[in-house]
Amino acid sequence: MFAHPVLIADIGGTNSRFALATTPGKDPVIINRLQTKDFSDPESAIRTVLADMKDKPRSAIMCVAGPVVDKRAHLTNASWTIDGPKLAKNFGFESGLLLNDFEAQALSLPALRSEWLKQIGEAAPALAAGPQVILGPGTGLGIGALLTIDGRYIPVASESCHIDFGPVGKDEEAFWPHLERVLGRVTTESVMSGPGLVRVHRARLLAKGQSMPPETGVEIVNAALANPKSEERATVNAYVRIIARFAGDIAITFMASGGVTLAGGILPRIASMIDKGAFRQAFEAKEPVDGLTRRIATRLLMEPDAVLYGMAAIAGEPDRYAIDYKARAWK
């Protein structure tokens, strides 16, 4: 279905990563990582990637940080529109497939390697059979799920990053009224994305009658790492607790007995600051079904290019993945 070599791309609001799957069943060759904002459209970025490539791709599989409709997708947090059939025409691809980014992340779960993962919570059980969930904060917030039926993988895309979100506990209730609204709303993404970390920090300080210095998310993380007693560290701790309890919400939504994998660009950077006990406590606090969450494993994905390996696996064995290729693949 996908003639090799296959161009593999993970297109996000901040970074666009590219790889080439040269042979079915082999690891992809990582080619390039570009800043999305440096290019006016995906075509110009792809031309840059292909310029020095000896083996030109015959097909493409791409995932995009935005909903996919009619083989097209517009990035939620950038100006690009990715049109599959148009790309095929412009670059001579024989076939291709466009996926939502966390739909692709979910499909990549079977391809994850143990050395890429860190378990969260010493008492957490090993992965069991059943639905799996993956979620992660980055420029936005991504959520996806994976079912396995008769040996085939079935992805479940989600836009639950855009649902309304409220506080739990006195600490959150104190700063929640000060959170910046995005398009008039406080949503899971507005709180748990990279920009959400800045919003949480500003809201916490405002609740204490303090103004926030002009800090970026990176500066907040660096300050938190440097000083465990800083306001920045307190913000990171609050941010992680929020992610943990939302991960628990998504886990019970999908009855994710197969486990929850946390990914994205933010959490690996703050991995050393994640209190595993506090994380599991927030994750499991889902009375009256806390008995369920206690049995669900949580782990952190540290490899940023893992989804490229997952899409290369799809290209090599497309029949193992229950995707409606007839409706979604393009030529």
C-alpha positions in Angstrom: 0.0 0.0 0.0 2.8 2.4 0.8 5.6 2.1 -1.7 9.0 2.5 0.0 10.9 4.8 0.6 8.2 6.4 2.7 8.5 10.0 4.0 7.5 10.1 7.6 6.6 13.4 9.2 5.4 14.6 12.7 4.1 18.1 12.1 3.4 20.1 15.3 2.8 23.7 16.2 6.5 24.2 17.2 8.5 21.4 15.6 8.2 19.4 12.5 10.2 16.2 12.5 11.0 14.2 9.3 12.3 10.6 8.7 12.6 8.2 5.8 11.4 4.6 6.0 13.6 2.9 3.4 12.7 -0.7 3.9 9.6 -2.4 5.5 10.4 -3.6 9.0 13.5 -1.5 9.4 13.9 1.5 11.7 13.4 4.8 9.9 16.3 7.1 9.2 15.8 10.4 11.1 16.3 13.2 8.5 15.6 16.6 9.9 13.9 18.6 12.6 12.6 22.1 11.6 10.9 24.9 13.4 7.3 25.1 12.0 7.3 28.9 12.2 10.3 29.2 9.9 8.2 28.1 6.9 5.0 29.7 5.4 3.5 26.3 4.5 4.3 22.6 4.6 5.3 22.4 1.0 8.3 24.8 1.5 9.4 22.7 4.6 9.1 19.4 2.6 11.1 20.9 -0.2 13.9 21.8 2.2 13.9 18.3 3.6 14.0 16.6 0.2 16.6 18.9 -1.3 19.6 16.9 -0.3 17.9 13.5 -0.2 19.3 10.8 -2.6 16.4 8.4 -2.2 13.3 10.3 -3.0 10.2 9.1 -1.2 7.5 7.4 -3.2 4.8 7.8 -0.6 4.2 9.6 2.7 2.6 9.1 6.2 2.2 12.2 8.3 0.7 13.1 11.6 -0.6 16.6 12.3 -1.4 18.5 15.5 -5.0 19.2 14.6 -8.2 17.4 13.5 -8.1 15.6 10.1 -11.1 16.1 7.9 -11.4 14.9 4.3 -7.7 14.1 4.1 -6.8 17.7 5.1 -5.8 19.2 8.4 -5.1 22.7 9.8 -2.7 23.0 12.6 -4.5 24.1 15.8 -1.5 26.2 17.0 0.1 27.3 13.7 -1.0 28.6 10.3 -0.2 25.6 8.1 -2.9 23.6 6.3 -1.8 20.1 5.2 -3.7 18.8 2.1 -2.8 15.2 1.4 -3.9 14.9 -2.2 -2.3 18.3 -3.0 1.0 17.1 -1.5 0.8 13.9 -3.6 0.4 16.0 -6.7 3.2 18.4 -5.8 5.7 15.8 -4.8 4.8 12.8 -6.9 3.8 10.6 -4.0 2.1 7.4 -5.2 0.1 7.2 -2.0 -0.1 8.7 1.5 -1.9 8.9 4.8 -2.7 11.8 7.1 -3.3 11.2 10.9 -4.0 13.3 13.9 -0.8 13.5 15.9 -2.1 11.7 19.0 -4.0 9.2 16.8 -0.5 8.4 15.5 1.0 8.5 19.0 -1.6 5.9 20.0 -0.8 3.7 17.0 2.9 4.0 17.9 2.3 2.4 21.4 3.1 -1.2 20.1 6.5 0.1 18.7 7.7 1.7 22.0 10.9 0.3 23.5 11.6 -0.2 27.2 14.6 2.1 27.1 12.4 5.0 26.0 10.1 4.7 29.0 10.2 5.6 32.7 7.6 4.1 35.0 5.7 6.6 37.2 5.0 5.1 40.6 6.9 2.2 42.1 3.8 0.4 43.1 2.2 0.7 39.7 1.3 -2.6 38.0 2.8 -3.9 34.8 0.9 -3.1 31.6 -2.2 -5.3 31.4 -4.4 -6.2 28.4 -7.1 -3.7 27.4 -7.3 -0.2 26.1 -4.3 2.0 26.3 -4.2 5.8 26.5 -1.5 8.3 25.6 -1.6 12.0 26.3 0.9 14.8 26.4 1.4 18.5 26.8 3.5 20.5 24.3 2.5 23.5 22.2 -1.0 22.1 22.7 -2.4 19.1 24.5 -2.8 15.7 22.7 -4.9 12.7 23.7 -5.4 9.4 22.0 -6.4 5.8 22.7 -5.6 2.4 21.3 -7.7 -0.8 21.2 -6.4 -4.2 20.1 -8.9 -6.6 18.6 -8.0 -9.9 17.0 -4.4 -8.8 16.7 -5.1 -5.5 14.9 -4.6 -2.1 16.3 -7.5 0.4 16.3 -6.8 4.1 17.1 -9.3 6.4 18.8 -8.6 10.1 18.1 -9.8 12.7 20.6 -10.2 16.4 20.9 -10.8 16.3 24.7 -8.0 18.8 24.9 -10.7 21.4 24.2 -13.2 20.5 27.0 -13.9 22.9 29.9 -11.7 22.3 33.0 -12.2 23.2 36.6 -10.2 23.2 39.9 -10.0 20.5 42.5 -8.9 21.3 46.1 -8.3 24.5 48.0 -4.9 25.3 46.3 -6.4 25.2 42.8 -9.6 26.9 43.8 -7.4 29.9 45.1 -5.7 30.6 41.8 -8.2 29.3 39.3 -10.2 32.6 39.1 -6.9 34.3 38.0 -6.2 31.9 35.0 -6.1 33.6 31.7 -9.1 32.6 29.5 -8.4 31.5 25.9 -11.2 32.3 23.5 -13.3 33.0 26.6 -12.7 29.5 28.1 -10.5 27.6 30.6 -9.9 24.3 28.9 -7.7 21.3 29.5 -5.3 22.6 26.8 -5.2 26.2 28.0 -4.1 24.9 31.4 -1.9 21.9 30.5 0.0 23.0 27.4 3.3 24.7 27.4 1.6 28.1 27.5 -0.6 26.7 30.2 2.4 26.3 32.5 3.0 30.1 32.2 -0.7 30.7 32.8 -0.7 28.6 36.0 2.4 30.4 37.3 0.9 33.8 36.6 -2.4 32.8 38.3 -0.6 31.4 41.3 1.3 34.6 41.8 -1.8 36.8 41.3 -3.7 34.8 43.9 -0.9 35.8 46.3 -1.0 39.5 45.3 2.2 39.3 43.4 3.0 40.2 39.8 4.7 37.8 37.5 8.1 38.8 35.9 8.3 38.2 32.2 9.1 34.5 32.3 8.8 32.0 29.5 7.9 28.3 30.1 11.6 27.4 29.7 12.7 30.0 32.2 10.1 28.7 34.7 11.4 25.2 34.3 15.0 26.3 34.6 14.3 28.3 37.8 12.3 25.3 39.2 15.3 23.0 38.6 17.7 25.5 40.2 15.7 26.1 43.4 13.4 23.5 44.9 11.9 26.1 47.2 11.1 28.7 44.5 7.7 29.8 43.4 8.6 28.3 40.0 9.1 24.8 41.6 5.7 25.2 43.4 4.1 26.0 40.0 5.7 22.9 38.4 4.4 20.8 41.2 0.9 22.2 40.8 1.1 21.7 37.0 2.1 18.1 37.4 -0.7 17.4 39.8 -3.2 18.8 37.4 -1.8 16.6 34.6 -1.9 13.6 36.9 -5.6 14.0 37.8 -6.6 14.7 34.2 -4.7 11.6 33.2 -6.7 9.7 35.7 -9.9 11.2 34.2 -8.9 10.0 30.7 -7.9 6.6 32.1 -11.4 5.9 33.5 -13.0 7.4 30.4 -11.4 4.7 28.3 -11.2 2.0 31.0 -7.5 2.0 30.2 -6.5 -1.2 31.8 -3.6 -1.4 29.3 -2.1 1.7 30.9 -1.5 5.4 30.4 1.6 6.7 28.6 2.5 10.4 29.1 4.3 12.0 26.2 4.8 15.5 24.6 7.5 18.0 24.8 7.0 19.3 28.4 7.1 16.3 30.7 10.4 14.8 29.7 12.1 18.2 30.5 10.6 18.1 34.1 10.9 14.4 34.6 13.4 14.8 37.5 10.8 17.0 39.3 7.9 14.6 39.1 7.1 13.3 42.6 5.9 9.7 41.7 3.9 9.3 44.9 2.1 12.6 44.5 1.5 11.9 40.9 -0.1 8.5 41.6 -2.1 10.0 44.5 -3.7 12.6 42.1 -4.1 10.0 39.3 -5.8 7.5 41.6 -8.2 9.8 43.5 -11.3 8.9 41.5 -13.7 7.7 44.1 -15.8 5.6 43.8 -13.7 4.0 41.1 -10.3 4.5 42.7 -10.0 0.7 42.8 -9.8 0.9 39.0 -7.2 3.7 38.8 -4.9 1.9 41.3 -4.7 -1.0 38.8 -3.7 1.2 35.9 0.0 1.7 35.2 1.5 5.1 34.3 4.7 5.7 32.4 6.6 8.6 30.8 7.9 8.4 27.2 11.3 10.1 27.0 12.0 9.5 23.2 10.8 12.5 21.1 11.0 10.7 17.8 9.0 7.6 18.9 6.0 8.5 16.8 8.2 8.4 13.7 9.1 4.8 14.4 5.4 4.0 14.9 4.4 5.5 11.6 7.3 3.6 9.9 5.7 0.4 11.4 2.4 1.3 9.8 4.1 1.8 6.4 5.7 -1.6 6.7 2.7 -3.6 7.9 -0.5 -1.6 7.2 -2.8 -4.6 7.5 -2.0 -4.8 11.3 -3.6 -1.4 11.8 -7.4 -1.1 11.5 -7.5 2.2 9.6 -10.1 3.0 7.0 -7.5 3.3 4.3 -10.1 3.4 1.5 -11.6 6.6 3.0 -8.4 8.1 4.5 -5.4 7.2 2.2 -4.7 9.5 -0.7 -3.1 9.5 -4.1 
